[in-house]
């Protein structure tokens, strides 16, 4: 009989709100410096340009205000740990919406980012975290939706940095939330206690069926840094690539996680 599913980690409401606003602010500042030539640079997201990626980030964050403006759903429809598995089904619709918005000649990124920051800020200043909001992935608590926004902001900040070399900073709390949620998703996807996955300084989880260790150093250990973990979990890089580059250390016969990754795309 497989182990019981782990309980969802809790996130501090004030910290997650501050984190997403800060990370969006970092991206907003960086996008405001991009030249027309930089906006047409390719990204690692298929054939999206930097303009389309920047548009997507703003649209995704604006979903906080859109969701809070809808009638409150009767019940939650998706658990936070299940959210990453819902993203693939929406990829085509998201792509169409982003391309349409980015192609709109009247679309001003600075105005879009300014309007989004203002609208989301107003929502977060007066809406309780336990209010249910309707999102494309299903109804969930506002604070849980903010954790998903932290994940997307961190992931796409990394995408922007890869495309432009800008070096946009990562808010510590936003990065922590992103790393922890993706680590918990791994533990839920492959429940067990035979492998310990360490992503210092933010997360340690156990996963994969097999003998459970009770003391001392576990026989199967995986360790990596936060951004490498985020890239592995979202399919931005491959397990064998990071293992060869020594960005991941894996010891023990059960420590190969390649079959479990990515967790979302």
URNOR-V959515 format. One record per residue. RES is the residue in one letter. PHI is phi as a letter, one per 30 degrees, with the letter a starting at -180 (NA if undefined). Layout:
res=RES phi=PHI
res=RES phi=PHI
//
This chain:
res=X phi=NA
res=X phi=d
res=X phi=d
res=X phi=d
res=X phi=d
res=X phi=d
res=X phi=d
res=X phi=d
res=X phi=d
res=X phi=c
res=X phi=b
res=X phi=d
res=X phi=d
res=X phi=d
res=X phi=d
res=X phi=d
res=X phi=d
res=X phi=d
res=X phi=d
res=X phi=d
res=X phi=d
res=X phi=d
res=X phi=d
res=X phi=d
res=X phi=d
res=X phi=d
res=X phi=d
res=X phi=e
res=X phi=d
res=X phi=d
res=X phi=d
res=X phi=d
res=X phi=c
res=X phi=d
res=X phi=d
res=X phi=e
res=X phi=d
res=X phi=d
res=X phi=d
res=X phi=c
res=X phi=d
res=X phi=d
res=X phi=b
res=X phi=d
res=X phi=c
res=X phi=i
res=X phi=c
res=X phi=d
res=X phi=c
res=X phi=d
res=X phi=e
res=X phi=d
res=X phi=d
res=X phi=d
res=X phi=d
res=X phi=d
res=X phi=d
res=X phi=d
res=X phi=d
res=X phi=d
res=X phi=d
res=X phi=d
res=X phi=d
res=X phi=d
res=X phi=d
res=X phi=d
res=X phi=d
res=X phi=d
res=X phi=d
res=X phi=d
res=X phi=e
res=X phi=d
res=X phi=d
res=X phi=d
res=X phi=a
res=X phi=d
res=X phi=c
res=X phi=b
res=X phi=d
res=X phi=e
res=X phi=d
res=X phi=c
res=X phi=e
res=X phi=e
res=X phi=d
res=X phi=c
res=X phi=d
res=X phi=d
res=X phi=d
res=X phi=c
res=X phi=e
res=X phi=d
res=X phi=d
res=X phi=d
res=X phi=e
res=X phi=d
res=X phi=d
res=X phi=d
res=X phi=d
res=X phi=d
res=X phi=d
res=X phi=d
res=X phi=d
res=X phi=d
res=X phi=d
res=X phi=d
res=X phi=d
res=X phi=c
res=X phi=d
res=X phi=d
res=X phi=d
res=X phi=d
res=X phi=d
res=X phi=d
res=X phi=d
res=X phi=d
res=X phi=e
res=X phi=d
res=X phi=d
res=X phi=d
res=X phi=e
res=X phi=d
res=X phi=d
res=X phi=d
res=X phi=d
res=X phi=b
res=X phi=c
res=X phi=d
res=X phi=d
res=X phi=c
res=X phi=d
res=X phi=d
res=X phi=b
res=X phi=c
res=X phi=c
res=X phi=d
res=X phi=d
res=X phi=k
res=X phi=d
res=X phi=a
res=X phi=d
res=X phi=e
res=X phi=d
res=X phi=d
res=X phi=d
res=X phi=d
res=X phi=d
res=X phi=d
res=X phi=d
res=X phi=d
res=X phi=d
res=X phi=d
res=X phi=d
res=X phi=d
res=X phi=e
res=X phi=d
res=X phi=d
res=X phi=d
res=X phi=d
res=X phi=d
res=X phi=d
res=X phi=d
res=X phi=d
res=X phi=c
res=X phi=i
res=X phi=d
res=X phi=i
res=X phi=d
res=X phi=d
res=X phi=c
res=X phi=d
res=X phi=e
res=X phi=d
res=X phi=d
res=X phi=d
res=X phi=d
res=X phi=d
res=X phi=d
res=X phi=d
res=X phi=d
res=X phi=d
res=X phi=d
res=X phi=d
res=X phi=d
res=X phi=d
res=X phi=d
res=X phi=d
res=X phi=d
res=X phi=d
res=X phi=b
res=X phi=d
res=X phi=l
res=X phi=b
res=X phi=c
res=X phi=b
res=X phi=c
res=X phi=c
res=X phi=c
res=X phi=b
res=X phi=d
res=X phi=c
res=X phi=c
res=X phi=a
res=X phi=b
res=X phi=b
res=X phi=c
res=X phi=a
res=X phi=i
res=X phi=d
res=X phi=k
res=X phi=e
res=X phi=c
res=X phi=d
res=X phi=c
res=X phi=a
res=X phi=i
res=X phi=d
res=X phi=d
res=X phi=d
res=X phi=b
res=X phi=b
res=X phi=b
res=X phi=b
res=X phi=a
res=X phi=d
res=X phi=e
res=X phi=d
res=X phi=d
res=X phi=d
res=X phi=e
res=X phi=d
res=X phi=d
res=X phi=d
res=X phi=c
res=X phi=i
res=X phi=d
res=X phi=b
res=X phi=c
res=X phi=e
res=X phi=d
res=X phi=d
res=X phi=d
res=X phi=d
res=X phi=d
res=X phi=d
res=X phi=i
res=X phi=d
res=X phi=b
res=X phi=c
res=X phi=b
res=X phi=b
res=X phi=j
res=X phi=d
res=X phi=c
res=X phi=d
res=X phi=d
res=X phi=c
res=X phi=e
res=X phi=d
res=X phi=c
res=X phi=c
res=X phi=d
res=X phi=c
res=X phi=a
res=X phi=b
//
